[in-house]
């Protein structure tokens, strides 16, 4: 594995020159349906809850805070008894904490789920303020929300990407980031990946997933990995509520004929409740086709790589990359993965066409614990300026440099696009590595 700093130290002197020249001249046991990612919440009758409260919890919370809970959620939010329960080790009730989290700057439910509306929060707050009284026995509610699930892929998966070995979560460990290398045997015929469907095994401890493509085999043994290698390209990031990933009809991720496919699955596990005997073998199901689509899809990174955050300060980095004259223009962007580390607070990316603007990402309340991919729409033409702004809150007494460890920081928006840039000198990190950036401390 080549670390990010080593690769760029070797590659960037020539890459910078090249880019400058281009710019001026040239479910269970694998049986869950695709919507298992967030369609959830056990069935319930909202025991003791007013209709507005019951419907809010069903629509916004119970894809994780069901009974039993899923995806590392610490408590159910299904009945009045759940809400009036005292907080473990603290003051107040679960209902009061739920209200606080709905109103927070980084609110629950987390992305990609839509946060509760002002009206929903106001109704919930009014109920909490009067003491979370039980609903009248005569009150009859309509159907509750369906949680935060997404649509299925519209295809039948034909390729399973599953870790060879299951991971056993230690009872005394709260968080674990585990990587599995997974190889897909070579096929005699070239194929395109057209959809990626999470196949969730253990909902009790799973938190989120990153699914990446690698240029060579990675060890299949489950191993801790807080960071990812710079030559692993992210195809899909999933969290509860994220739908199956369906590529546009014009493009697919290529699987070349006669070549083994190399993938990496990074899984974030959360065992906040200290459950014993938890084992997981979550994987991905792929829809593929031999009727190749017009274009290969690929990834490129916008943002910046040369910065250091000052201590005890809020900072904002603005980075601009001008699109050079390259083969295949215009490039169509259709997915975005904003990525910073634990001090990240906000990230936006927009394309300036010199008179009009297309937004590729707008995450005003970035949260490292909830990283998912977002649909994006944009066209990249020569001369367009891609502008990415990253904001951080560094509350430590130390400067924080750019770097791949979680103690460092990043400012990346990894976008998926087509057609793939076919240049020998091209590297997918080049747009970020060559960006002009300015850091402002607030």
C-alpha positions, -999 to 999 in steps of 0.1 A, spaced: 0 0 0 13 34 -9 6 61 16 -8 94 4 22 115 14 47 91 -3 27 89 -35 23 127 -39 59 134 -29 70 111 -58 43 121 -83 36 158 -79 66 176 -94 59 161 -128 21 161 -122 20 198 -114 39 206 -146 16 183 -166 -15 199 -153 -2 234 -159 5 224 -196 -29 208 -200 -45 239 -186 -30 262 -212 -29 240 -243 -42 208 -244 -304 -85 64 -298 -111 79 -275 -137 65 -274 -117 32 -312 -121 28 -321 -85 33 -338 -67 4 -319 -37 -11 -338 -12 11 -325 -28 43 -301 1 46 -327 22 63 -362 10 56 -364 -1 91 -378 1 125 -397 -28 140 -435 -25 138 -449 -6 167 -481 10 180 -465 40 195 -476 29 230 -487 59 250 -475 84 225 -496 112 209 -500 108 172 -477 136 162 -449 123 184 -453 87 172 -453 97 136 -422 119 140 -403 91 157 -413 65 131 -404 88 102 -372 103 115 -357 80 142 -367 44 141 -346 33 111 -319 30 139 -337 36 172 -361 7 167 -368 -21 192 -343 -38 192 -320 -10 181 -299 -10 149 -266 4 136 -252 12 170 -281 33 184 -279 33 222 -316 32 230 -350 26 213 -374 55 206 -406 36 201 -429 39 231 -436 65 257 -417 44 282 -386 47 260 -389 85 261 -395 90 298 -367 67 308 -339 84 327 -306 89 310 -280 64 321 -253 81 341 -267 116 335 -295 139 344 -328 142 324 -347 118 303 -343 102 269 -370 124 255 -352 156 266 -320 144 251 -338 135 218 -352 171 216 -317 185 222 -302 163 194 -329 173 169 -321 210 175 -283 206 175 -260 221 149 -252 185 139 -287 171 143 -303 137 145 -312 121 123 -278 121 106 -272 125 69 -284 115 44 -317 115 62 -336 148 62 -337 164 96 -370 170 114 -389 200 102 -394 231 124 -431 221 128 -422 185 139 -396 198 164 -421 223 178 -447 196 183 -422 174 200 -409 202 222 -444 211 233 -450 175 244 -417 174 263 -425 207 280 -457 195 294 -441 164 309 -445 139 281 -480 130 290 -496 98 278 -520 101 249 -557 96 254 -568 60 250 -593 73 225 -567 88 202 -563 69 169 -534 75 147 -529 70 110 -499 51 97 -465 62 110 -436 71 88 -417 45 69 -383 54 83 -356 66 60 -351 39 35 -343 44 -2 -354 28 -34 -339 -5 -46 -315 -7 -75 -341 -17 -102 -319 -47 -112 -311 -81 -99 -276 -83 -84 -254 -110 -101 -221 -106 -83 -216 -109 -45 -186 -91 -29 -183 -107 5 -155 -109 31 -140 -143 33 -139 -141 71 -164 -126 95 -154 -100 121 -160 -106 158 -166 -74 177 -149 -72 211 -174 -67 239 -152 -41 255 -146 -20 224 -169 8 214 -156 17 179 -137 -3 153 -128 5 117 -121 -28 100 -109 -34 64 -114 -65 43 -98 -71 9 -121 -89 -15 -111 -102 -50 -136 -110 -77 -124 -137 -102 -116 -126 -137 -143 -129 -164 -138 -137 -201 -160 -108 -209 -156 -71 -200 -184 -58 -177 -197 -26 -163 -209 -23 -127 -243 -6 -129 -255 -7 -93 -241 -13 -58 -264 -27 -31 -254 -30 6 -261 -65 20 -263 -59 58 -256 -88 81 -255 -76 117 -276 -44 122 -269 -43 159 -232 -31 155 -229 -19 119 -224 19 117 -213 28 81 -195 13 51 -170 25 25 -167 4 -6 -135 10 -26 -117 -4 -57 -80 -11 -54 -53 -17 -81 -40 -49 -65 -51 -75 -39 -55 -64 -3 -53 -89 26 -87 -106 31 -81 -109 69 -102 -84 88 -77 -58 102 -80 -23 118 -77 6 93 -84 41 105 -71 54 71 -75 43 35 -47 41 10 -45 69 -17 -48 44 -45 -81 30 -32 -109 48 -51 -142 51 -32 -172 38 -52 -199 41 -26 -203 52 10 -233 39 30 -249 49 63 -284 41 76 -308 58 53 -286 57 22 -303 40 -8 -287 15 -31 -264 32 -55 -276 32 -91 -253 46 -118 -267 66 -147 -275 47 -179 -246 64 -197 -218 49 -176 -206 21 -154 -175 12 -133 -154 -10 -155 -144 -46 -148 -119 -55 -176 -119 -89 -193 -93 -113 -180 -85 -92 -150 -93 -99 -113 -113 -72 -96 -98 -60 -64 -120 -43 -38 -118 -31 -2 -147 -29 23 -141 -6 52 -166 -12 79 -172 11 109 -186 -9 138 -201 6 169 -208 -14 201 -218 14 225 -240 -10 244 -212 -35 250 -230 -65 234 -213 -98 236 -209 -124 208 -215 -100 180 -202 -113 146 -207 -96 112 -200 -105 76 -216 -76 57 -209 -73 20 -220 -57 -12 -241 -71 -41 -233 -57 -76 -254 -55 -107 -232 -59 -137 -238 -60 -175 -218 -73 -204 -237 -49 -227 -212 -22 -220 -225 13 -215 -211 43 -236 -187 55 -209 -164 43 -181 -171 61 -148 -142 73 -126 -133 94 -96 -114 126 -91 -107 148 -61 -114 185 -56 -103 205 -26 -68 211 -13 -38 194 2 -14 222 14 -26 236 47 -22 236 85 -50 246 109 -40 270 137 -48 260 173 -79 271 191 -95 287 161 -121 283 134 -106 282 99 -119 281 63 -99 269 33 -110 280 -2 -95 261 -31 -100 267 -68 -91 244 -97 -95 255 -133 -106 227 -156 -80 222 -184 -85 212 -220 -86 174 -218 -101 146 -238 -137 138 -233 -151 172 -223 -176 180 -210 -173 156 -181 -206 148 -163 -204 146 -125 -231 124 -108 -219 116 -73 -201 134 -45 -184 123 -13 -173 152 9 -145 141 32 -128 158 61 -118 144 95 -129 149 131 -125 187 132 -145 192 100 -175 215 103 -187 223 67 -179 216 31 -192 230 -2 -182 225 -38 -195 244 -68 -187 248 -105 -183 284 -117 -191 284 -154 -183 321 -157 -219 334 -153 -237 304 -138 -230 280 -109 -237 244 -103 -235 231 -67 -218 197 -64 -220 194 -26 -234 216 3 -229 201 37 -232 229 62 -231 206 93 -203 181 84 -200 152 108 -171 127 105 -192 100 121 -217 101 93 -200 100 59 -221 90 29 -222 97 -8 -246 122 -22 -262 125 -57 -247 154 -76 -253 170 -110 -228 190 -129 -209 195 -162 -171 203 -163 -159 222 -193 -126 238 -201 -121 270 -182 -147 262 -155 -135 269 -120 -143 243 -93 -144 260 -59 -143 240 -27 -146 255 8 -138 235 39 -145 248 74 -130 234 106 -132 241 143 -99 232 159 -105 233 197 -71 219 205 -40 237 216 -20 222 187 -17 230 150 -33 204 128 -16 197 94 -31 180 63 -26 143 65 -43 109 61 -45 100 98 -76 110 117 -55 132 140 -47 152 108 -72 169 85 -84 167 49 -104 188 25 -116 167 -3 -147 162 -24 -143 130 -43 -167 132 -73 -177 104 -96 -179 114 -133 -178 102 -169 -162 97 -194 -130 87 -176 -100 109 -183 -76 89 -205 -42 105 -201 -10 87 -191 0 116 -168 -34 118 -151 -38 110 -115 -72 112 -97 -58 134 -69 -44 159 -94 -72 185 -93 -69 189 -55 -31 187 -56 -28 216 -81 -55 238 -67 -49 274 -56 -59 276 -20 -63 303 7 -67 297 44 -86 322 66 -87 320 104 -118 334 120 
